[in-house]
Amino acid sequence: MPQGAAAPPPPVAPPGGSTLQLGALGRIRITPPRLAIGGIVIVAIIAVLAVIGSMSNSAGGITFSPSTISCSSPVAFTTTTRLPSSVHAGDTITMTLDGKTVTSATLSAGGSTVQQVDGSWIDVSTSSLTSMQSLCAAGGSAGGFDVLTPGTHTERVLDSTGKVLAQGSYTVTP
């Protein structure tokens, strides 16, 4: 601005809100209702992210890959168990299959069991093609458990009070 020239007048907001200039995008009129809606949307997004974050620390689960298997065409079978961060090393956990106790053990890191940075636990175990073929040849039962008999089978991990920490199902077809 040249010396001695009058300063330009300050911008005046149009009635009902202000106008925001976004370069090449043009002008967007920000009215009180739009501002309120934007605030509500931001609060909703933060709430959803908080819920998702808390679920990742507290949720456990068991997944099977593949989720459907058959002795007519056996494959390697992987079980991935996730336990929540509320479970600690030294806690006693019990694994059940179809409501029958398979084993109870003290949780500790090592072997296929790894504690994650957030405190949760992951255990990945794979039954090889050969072991699956042997189990099929034995009629799908092992140690009194109908592991590969046709139907849906549910595995659970329980804490010492009987609370379900993780659960998952797989299906066996003929």
C-alpha positions, 0 to 999 in steps of 0.5 A: 500500500502506498505511503499516505493511502488509506487502509482498506475497510475491514471485511464485513460478514454477510448476515447469518454467518461468515464467508470462508475463502478457499482459494480456487475452491471459491467461497463457502458460507459458514452459518451457525447451523453448519458450524454446529453440524460440523462440530457434531460430526467431529464429536461423533468421529472422535467417539467412534474412534474411542470405541474402536480403540477400546475394543482393540484392547479388550476384545479377544477372539479365535479365528481359523484358516480355513474356516471350513475344512474336510477330510475328503481334501485335508489342508494345513489348518491354522488357529489364531487366538487373540486374548485381551490386555486384561489377561496377564502373564501368570493367569490361568486360562482354560481352553474348551472345545464344544464345551469340554475342557481340553487343557488349563495352563498358565499364560506366558510368552514363549513359543507361539504365544506373544504379548503385543505392545498394547498388552494383548496376546496372540497365539498362532498354531498350525496343524500341518497337512500331514497331521491333518491327514493322520487325524482324518485317518483316525476318524477325526477324533483325538484324545476323546475330542471330535476335532474333525467330525462333521459339523460346527465346532466351537473353541473357547478360552476362559479365565479362572472365573469361567469368563469367556476371553476368546471364542471362535468356530470352524466347520467340518464338512464330510 
